[in-house]
Amino acid sequence: MSALGGRPVLVLPEGTRRLIGRDAQRMNILAARVIGEAVRTTLGPRGMDKMLVDSLGDVVITNDGVTILKEMEVEHPAAKMMVEVAKTQDEQVGDGTTTAVVIAGELLHEAERLLDQSIHPTVIAGGYRLAAEKAQQILDSIAEPLKISDDEILKKIAMTAMSGKKAEGSREKLADLVVKAVKQIVDKTDGGYIADIDYIGVEKKPGESTDDSQLIQGVILDKERVHPGMPKRVKNAKIALLDCALEIEKTETDAEIRITSPDQLKAFMNEEESILKGMVDKIVATGANVVICQKGIDDLAQHYLAKAGIYAVRRAKKSDMEKLARATGGKVVTNLDDLTANDLGKASLVEERKIGDDKMTFVEGCKDPKAVSLLIRGGTEHVVDEVERAVHDAICVVGAAIEDGKYVVGGGAPEVELAKRLREYSETVGGREALAINAFANAVESIPRTLAENAGIDSIDILVELRAKHEKPDGKYYGIDAYKGKVVDMNKEGILEPLRSKTQAIKSASEAAIMILRIDDVIAASKREISPPKGPSKEGEEEIGED
């Protein structure tokens, strides 16, 4: 609203809230920092868990940063941007979501101090950009090379990703399964390797212990056989993968069939029966003894399949069909007439097993499968859910490490080294940007500080000791051992992470912080309550909502 000749002029609708200048910046920075503080205590192997209860009363217990932020119903637009940081980190790397959010929150906290010193937001943003670019180069220079054959290093990377989560007790066993699974599905390209983790199916079932989790050299389908007369177990399976229904097709247009005598009805029924029998005969002729169908299978077709001793599953997911094709070497056929013996996939065993209360189909013993499955077990549903999240993180980081061929040590060591080198770099830049680069270094150093705080260690003493170690020529591997409460060589301890985990966290955090910093005006429309549409009232009934 503004005044023109003494008369107020309404520009924005009534109820609109507007924050300008420092007020807008303070509110945005505060909202974003609250998100950072919410997940801060979950960082590291000694991090605490959060219990999240939704409006329906469903409970999630986790210390996975992105899961916490997804489950929280965040309203503030700047806070939503912080949630996006975690989601991006999760999609690109799978691990390091808490690190990315904590760094973003600290960057804004440091920026607020600089704003109080009357440094313009664009100057701070410029300094942060320089620091983020330099940080990428520094991280790349301190990273170590990695080969796909380095199983021990890959196992350590997987175990580091699982530390501090419910899977910690069985992480050696799980890390071994994860490395085998990722190496199995990796595709070699001209420039290196591609690890598409979508080809690793993860099925979770409560019951037994986490140590009973297993890797299946094939695919687990959350489906049972369609007919009790079918065999439960098929050895040396030849699998037909069908993307067509084993049912009578309905006509494209509405059609009317007029039957005037019982003979005609009988002939009609016989024709339907012979069509379905013909479909099954085509499958039998190829030598298939297992059918996995993406669409429906008619009751009569089920009967003929059972008589032929064929194991059949219907309504399989499209993603499962793709995995089956890669695992068994078969082809997904969309027309039954095109099915030949060459299109069949092969597996040493297809079996229906009861896991907990559910029956599942195991397609295993595939020769060099390019899709595999992990069956995750655990004491209770909440434990299984958290173990699954830990395994997902481990799969992602092993895949990222293989693709990039580089890793760094963990325990806050790369952050301390990065902060040290950024401070040296700021001296070469000069001007007010140098203050912003120093602030960036302080924000990055919040990671080892938080690790120390969460482990109950004096953060000031440990940071002083860490900085002293990193001044030495061979000190870049020194980080915090949260269990012993000491500064140790992380390379010897086997605390390793993929390089991408750090570079992506810096990218996402710096870009989100810069975007929030550059906002100096927030115009928020009032929320309108949408009343339910009024239906036509019946005679003798009152209209709801009318006086």
C-alpha atoms as one frame of an Amber mdcrd trajectory, in Angstrom:
protein
   0.000   0.000   0.000   1.268   3.495  -0.802  -0.249   6.964  -0.502  -0.879
   9.127  -3.562  -2.130  12.679  -2.904  -3.182  11.669   0.607  -5.243   8.727
  -0.680  -4.034   5.136  -0.041  -3.445   2.998  -3.164  -3.835  -0.768  -2.715
  -1.273  -2.650  -4.858  -1.339  -6.052  -3.147  -4.482  -7.906  -2.049  -5.684
  -7.617   1.525  -3.951  -9.953   3.998  -0.671 -10.085   2.055   2.407 -10.105
   4.319   5.556  -8.371   3.142   9.060  -8.312   4.640  11.655  -5.939   3.194
  15.458  -5.644   3.462  17.136  -6.850   6.656  13.842  -8.172   8.070  13.423
 -10.466   5.061  17.047 -11.624   5.272  16.875 -12.263   9.024  13.642 -14.267
   8.765  14.941 -16.397   5.872  18.292 -17.018   7.551  16.577 -17.924  10.814
  14.169 -20.377   9.116  17.015 -22.051   7.200  19.216 -22.277  10.284  16.394
 -23.921  12.265  16.383 -26.738   9.682  20.172 -27.099  10.028  19.880 -27.227
  13.820  17.079 -29.819  13.622  19.329 -32.422  11.968  22.646 -31.321  13.497
  22.513 -33.750  16.432  22.162 -36.733  14.067  25.597 -36.205  12.439  28.316
 -38.798  12.872  28.589 -42.272  14.402  27.513 -40.945  17.814  24.582 -38.957
  16.392  21.166 -39.240  18.036  17.931 -40.465  16.403  14.691 -38.575  15.827
  11.200 -39.923  16.321   8.729 -38.462  13.814   4.998 -38.976  14.259   2.741
 -37.945  11.376  -0.897 -36.793  11.512  -2.104 -40.411  11.192   0.041 -41.550
  14.113   2.595 -43.451  11.999   6.028 -43.450  13.621   9.426 -43.160  11.894
  12.601 -43.500  13.961  15.729 -42.473  12.052  18.901 -40.429  12.013  18.979
 -40.167   8.216  18.943 -36.439   7.405  16.830 -36.570   4.253  14.239 -38.898
   5.836  13.835 -36.522   8.799  13.353 -33.505   6.520  10.949 -35.341   4.188
   8.816 -36.445   7.142   8.751 -32.948   8.700   5.943 -30.786   7.340   7.983
 -27.687   6.556   6.004 -24.496   5.823   8.545 -21.678   5.464   9.764 -21.173
   1.860  13.436 -20.679   2.891  13.257 -23.817   5.044  11.846 -25.720   2.039
  14.977 -24.720   0.099  17.078 -26.413   2.785  14.977 -29.561   2.415  15.769
 -29.409  -1.332  19.500 -29.387  -0.460  19.067 -32.686   1.387  16.964 -34.200
  -1.418  19.552 -33.236  -4.073  22.355 -34.726  -1.988  20.316 -37.913  -1.553
  19.640 -38.226  -5.303  23.221 -37.488  -6.373  25.209 -39.322  -3.689  22.824
 -41.053  -1.275  24.843 -40.118   1.810  26.008 -36.847   3.377  22.541 -35.262
   3.514  22.999 -34.056   7.104  26.462 -32.667   6.238  25.038 -30.631   3.322
  22.220 -29.136   5.441  24.517 -28.342   8.394  27.037 -26.570   6.104  24.216
 -24.564   4.436  22.904 -23.496   7.858  26.397 -22.496   9.020  27.059 -20.519
   5.810  23.946 -18.459   6.552  24.936 -18.067  10.214  28.360 -16.723   9.152
  26.709 -14.486   6.534  24.519 -12.944   9.238  27.642 -11.875  11.140  29.020
 -10.246   7.990  25.681  -8.491   7.345  25.909  -7.045  10.869  29.279  -5.566
   9.808  27.441  -3.774   6.945  28.900  -5.972   4.206  26.547  -6.129   1.243
  24.837  -9.505   0.528  26.121  -9.570  -3.073  29.710  -9.191  -1.818  29.170
 -12.127   0.558  27.563 -14.146  -2.257  30.543 -13.360  -4.530  33.009 -14.495
  -1.869  31.027 -17.689  -1.248  31.083 -18.468  -4.993  34.862 -18.054  -5.148
  35.254 -20.224  -2.044  32.929 -22.952  -3.415  34.887 -23.119  -6.716  38.202
 -23.261  -4.866  36.804 -25.904  -2.493  36.043 -28.225  -5.443  39.669 -27.937
  -6.638  41.079 -28.512  -3.138  38.894 -31.583  -2.529  39.910 -33.005  -5.897
  43.595 -32.518  -5.038  43.354 -34.287  -1.642  41.304 -37.235  -3.003  42.886
 -40.660  -3.464  42.486 -42.813  -6.623  40.326 -45.948  -6.438  40.042 -49.027
  -8.672  36.961 -51.255  -8.974  39.102 -54.172  -7.807  39.844 -52.475  -4.435
  37.247 -54.494  -2.516  38.619 -53.619   0.929  38.416 -49.872   0.269  34.879
 -50.211  -1.142  33.845 -52.210   1.949  35.250 -49.486   4.221  33.330 -46.824
   2.250  30.108 -48.853   2.696  30.767 -49.365   6.425  31.426 -45.635   6.951
  28.052 -44.815   5.343  26.307 -47.267   7.700  28.000 -46.096  10.910  25.703
 -44.507  13.468  22.620 -46.260  12.058  20.737 -49.334  13.269  22.756 -51.518
  10.886  25.995 -50.864  12.782  26.033 -54.251  14.537  25.997 -56.155  11.228
  27.709 -53.596   9.023  30.612 -55.877   8.027  28.223 -58.504   6.670  25.989
 -55.890   5.016  28.980 -54.009   3.532  30.190 -57.246   1.979  26.741 -57.872
   0.423  26.520 -54.266  -0.818  29.952 -54.322  -2.527  29.171 -57.656  -4.219
  25.772 -56.343  -5.369  27.106 -53.067  -6.812  30.050 -54.746  -8.565  27.625
 -57.257 -10.102  25.425 -54.603 -11.772  28.167 -52.186 -12.885  28.363 -51.554
 -16.646  31.732 -50.745 -18.242  31.806 -47.777 -20.634  34.530 -46.085 -22.681
  35.169 -43.503 -19.982  34.919 -45.804 -16.951  31.956 -47.374 -15.150  28.269
 -46.688 -14.668  26.540 -48.095 -11.577  22.757 -47.822 -11.998  21.598 -48.737
  -8.507  17.990 -49.145  -9.715  19.076 -52.651 -10.792  19.620 -53.620  -7.151
  16.250 -54.598  -5.735  15.921 -54.227  -1.957  13.164 -56.214  -0.235  12.707
 -55.826   3.527  10.906 -58.206   5.874  10.750 -58.065   9.693  11.787 -61.208
  11.535  15.107 -62.924  12.317  18.208 -60.754  12.756  20.018 -58.278  10.513
  22.791 -60.880  10.107  20.298 -63.078   8.216  20.100 -60.560   5.348  21.183
 -62.126   2.063  22.168 -61.331  -1.513  20.215 -63.137  -4.239  21.964 -63.585
  -7.602  18.727 -62.781  -9.358  15.417 -61.091  -8.528  12.951 -61.316  -5.634
   9.336 -60.704  -6.671   6.822 -59.739  -4.009   4.336 -62.066  -5.744   3.104
 -65.635  -5.330   2.205 -68.212  -7.989  -1.274 -67.677  -9.393  -2.596 -71.246
  -9.041  -2.120 -73.758  -6.195  -1.741 -76.595  -8.752   1.474 -75.091 -10.096
   4.853 -76.414  -8.919   6.318 -74.525  -5.940   9.875 -75.041  -7.101  11.264
 -75.141 -10.649  14.900 -76.107 -11.255  16.739 -75.100 -14.458  14.036 -72.536
 -15.131  13.393 -71.230 -18.631  11.511 -68.002 -18.073   9.088 -66.322 -20.486
   8.773 -62.586 -19.728   5.436 -61.372 -21.111   4.110 -57.826 -21.406   0.765
 -59.051 -22.765  -2.341 -60.365 -21.022  -3.178 -64.075 -21.107  -6.830 -63.140
 -21.315  -9.503 -62.743 -24.003  -9.138 -59.266 -25.458 -12.153 -57.020 -25.252
 -13.231 -55.294 -28.450 -12.047 -51.719 -29.051 -15.615 -50.460 -29.474 -18.797
 -51.405 -27.650 -20.038 -54.557 -29.303 -23.189 -56.578 -28.862 -23.223 -60.340
 -29.460 -26.671 -61.845 -29.930 -26.965 -65.527 -29.037 -30.254 -67.177 -29.853
 -29.623 -70.836 -29.025 -27.715 -72.954 -26.449 -25.507 -74.343 -29.257 -24.337
 -70.882 -30.172 -23.523 -70.163 -26.505 -21.598 -73.429 -26.261 -19.681 -72.634
 -29.459 -18.887 -69.155 -28.082 -17.556 -70.614 -24.799 -15.549 -73.276 -26.664
 -13.976 -70.613 -28.885 -12.891 -68.595 -25.826 -11.479 -71.766 -24.274  -9.561
 -72.722 -27.433  -8.077 -69.196 -27.721  -6.751 -69.385 -24.135  -5.511 -72.957
 -24.672  -3.784 -71.781 -27.856  -1.994 -69.060 -25.871  -0.725 -71.594 -23.329
   0.283 -74.016 -26.101   2.444 -71.299 -27.687   4.252 -70.839 -24.332   4.661
 -74.626 -23.873   6.039 -74.950 -27.429   8.966 -72.654 -26.603  10.023 -74.931
 -23.727   9.260 -72.334 -21.024   8.526 -73.689 -17.539   8.103 -70.310 -15.796
   5.922 -67.385 -16.938   6.244 -63.893 -15.457   3.416 -61.761 -16.817   3.161
 -57.976 -16.467  -0.587 -58.068 -17.042  -3.446 -60.393 -16.045  -3.806 -64.164
 -16.491  -7.323 -65.585 -17.029  -8.546 -68.288 -14.591  -8.799 -70.786 -17.438
  -5.287 -69.924 -18.664  -4.049 -70.486 -15.078  -5.632 -73.950 -15.165  -3.901
 -74.866 -18.460  -0.558 -73.475 -17.225  -0.868 -75.538 -14.024  -1.672 -78.669
 -16.086   1.450 -78.048 -18.160   3.523 -77.805 -14.942   4.393 -74.146 -15.533
   5.031 -71.746 -12.631   3.282 -68.417 -13.369   3.200 -64.973 -11.751   0.889
 -62.166 -12.867   0.860 -58.354 -12.601   4.604 -58.038 -12.056   5.879 -54.441
 -11.869   7.510 -52.921 -14.937  10.699 -52.234 -12.958  10.804 -55.914 -11.887
  10.406 -57.006 -15.519  13.422 -54.870 -16.506  15.448 -56.388 -13.659  14.402
 -59.912 -14.676  15.438 -59.268 -18.285  18.887 -58.088 -17.137  19.277 -60.881
 -14.580  18.115 -63.866 -16.651  19.199 -62.711 -20.106  15.634 -62.989 -21.397
  13.608 -60.543 -23.492  10.318 -58.940 -22.502   7.890 -59.962 -25.265   4.841
 -57.797 -26.007   3.175 -60.182 -28.478   2.750 -63.875 -27.707   3.123 -64.797
 -31.392   6.699 -63.407 -31.324   7.792 -65.575 -28.356  10.598 -67.986 -29.267
  12.978 -70.214 -27.290  15.721 -67.565 -27.785  13.665 -64.992 -25.844  13.570
 -67.114 -22.678  15.626 -66.155 -19.644  17.503 -68.742 -17.610  17.861 -69.303
 -13.867  18.956 -72.330 -11.871  15.957 -72.043  -9.516  12.554 -70.336  -9.324
  10.838 -70.947  -6.012   7.958 -69.635  -3.918   9.050 -69.065  -0.314   7.163
 -67.812   2.700   9.015 -64.933   4.356   7.196 -63.813   7.487   3.504 -63.684
   6.546   4.052 -63.141   2.819   4.786 -65.491  -0.038   7.499 -64.292  -2.420
   8.971 -65.612  -5.659  12.757 -66.040  -5.755  14.419 -66.152  -9.181  18.001
 -67.055  -8.319  21.158 -68.700  -9.545  21.299 -66.559 -12.699  24.551 -66.720
 -14.641  26.383 -63.359 -14.390  23.187 -61.375 -13.626  23.178 -57.631 -14.318
  20.418 -57.173 -11.739  20.473 -58.572  -8.197  18.345 -58.382  -5.044  19.049
 -57.865  -1.358  16.707 -59.346   1.247  16.980 -57.241   4.403  15.898 -58.752
   7.739  15.613 -57.213  11.197  13.943 -57.641  14.572  11.040 -55.206  14.125
   9.514 -53.127  11.364  11.219 -49.919  12.552  14.606 -51.649  12.669  14.148
 -53.100   9.168  13.171 -49.668   7.806  16.283 -48.038   9.278  18.562 -50.880
   8.129  17.107 -50.498   4.631  17.938 -46.755   4.690  21.488 -47.564   5.810
  21.879 -50.162   3.041  20.508 -47.681   0.469  23.130 -45.112   1.570  25.872
 -47.754   1.350  24.783 -48.872  -2.141  24.746 -45.257  -3.351  28.211 -44.364
  -1.980  29.843 -47.533  -3.337  28.283 -46.789  -6.739  29.491 -43.158  -6.597
  33.016 -44.247  -5.572  33.240 -46.742  -8.475  31.911 -44.191 -10.996  34.249
 -41.373  -9.913  37.255 -43.564  -9.046  38.166 -41.298  -6.106  37.673 -41.275
  -2.357  38.557 -39.102   0.642  38.914 -39.944   4.325  36.094 -39.148   6.781
  35.921 -38.045  10.403  36.040 -34.325   9.568  39.583 -34.580   8.115  38.804
 -33.192   4.619  36.801 -30.319   6.139  39.687 -29.221   8.379  42.124 -29.433
   5.452  39.664 -27.534   3.254  39.193 -24.776   5.862  42.970 -24.420   6.258
  43.564 -24.070   2.509  40.599 -21.708   2.024  42.031 -19.360   4.683  45.342
 -19.382   2.795  43.445 -18.676  -0.441  41.535 -15.733   1.129  44.862 -13.932
   1.703  45.516 -13.987  -2.065  42.031 -12.587  -2.867  41.945  -9.583  -0.543
  39.117  -7.060  -0.182  35.764  -7.796   1.408  35.427 -11.068  -0.505  38.288
 -12.381   1.649  36.045 -12.003   4.719  33.360 -14.090   2.990  35.934 -16.792
   2.045  37.076 -16.915   5.683  33.438 -17.201   6.751  33.050 -20.111   4.284
  36.073 -21.813   5.886  34.506 -21.400   9.352  31.223 -22.885   8.091  32.975
 -25.942   6.629  34.812 -26.432   9.931  31.426 -26.781  11.652  31.377 -30.457
  10.538  34.312 -31.654  12.745  33.028 -29.363  15.505  29.567 -30.996  15.348
  31.106 -34.507  15.225  32.990 -33.678  18.436  29.914 -32.189  20.157  27.759
 -35.210  19.262  30.412 -37.552  20.669  30.593 -35.586  23.933  34.138 -34.290
  23.271  35.333 -30.734  23.934  35.037 -29.216  20.436  37.461 -26.311  21.033
  40.317 -28.519  22.273  39.852 -31.058  19.490  39.695 -28.375  16.759  42.920
 -26.777  18.011  44.584 -30.221  17.973  43.192 -30.979  14.479  44.458 -27.680
  13.058  47.902 -28.332  14.535  48.020 -31.810  12.944  46.955 -30.459   9.552
  49.805 -27.912   9.578  52.236 -30.845   9.273  53.129 -32.164   5.767  51.479
 -35.589   6.311  48.568 -34.309   8.413  45.739 -34.233   5.864  44.356 -37.624
   7.001  43.822 -36.651  10.646  40.222 -36.532  11.867  38.100 -37.271  14.931
  37.568 -40.794  16.256  34.158 -40.318  17.883  34.469 -43.540  19.924  37.925
 -42.930  21.412  37.536 -39.150  21.585  40.944 -38.630  19.983  42.509 -37.199
  16.830  43.640 -40.164  14.696  44.772 -40.989  11.151  41.484 -41.745   9.374
  43.169 -43.599   6.528  44.585 -46.167   8.980  41.217 -46.381  10.783  39.484
 -47.133   7.465  36.960 -44.265   7.702  36.507 -43.495   3.997  33.928 -41.671
   1.872  33.445 -41.102  -1.868  34.760 -37.754  -3.136  31.325 -36.931  -4.582
  29.816 -36.934  -1.079  31.931 -33.878  -0.174  31.888 -32.020  -3.506  28.105
 -32.295  -3.875  27.517 -31.177  -0.269  29.618 -28.042  -0.867  27.879 -27.315
  -4.200  24.327 -27.741  -2.881  24.959 -25.931   0.422  26.746 -22.916  -1.134
  24.158 -22.464  -3.905  21.226 -22.661  -1.475  22.925 -20.216   0.948  23.687
 -17.735  -1.880  20.100 -17.912  -3.141  18.654 -17.263   0.332  21.157 -14.423
   0.947  20.167 -12.567  -2.212  16.498 -12.303  -1.182  15.641  -8.848   0.217
  11.879  -8.846  -0.251   9.357 -11.531   0.732   5.772 -11.076  -0.459   3.538
 -13.803   0.957  -0.071 -14.017  -0.179  -2.699 -14.698   2.446  -3.967 -18.254
   2.559  -7.523 -18.461   1.357  -9.776 -21.029   2.916 -11.446 -23.046   0.192
 -15.007 -23.819   1.140 -16.514 -27.069  -0.193 -18.612 -26.613  -3.350 -22.296
 -26.364  -2.740 -24.358 -29.061  -4.349 -27.950 -28.549  -5.447 -30.102 -28.952
  -2.357 -32.885 -31.477  -2.384 -36.383 -30.446  -1.556 -37.014 -30.463   2.160
 -33.263 -30.360   3.024 -31.425 -27.383   4.479 -28.548 -25.914   2.459 -25.288
 -26.362   4.429 -23.389 -23.147   5.064 -26.402 -20.867   4.527 -27.908 -18.907
   7.392
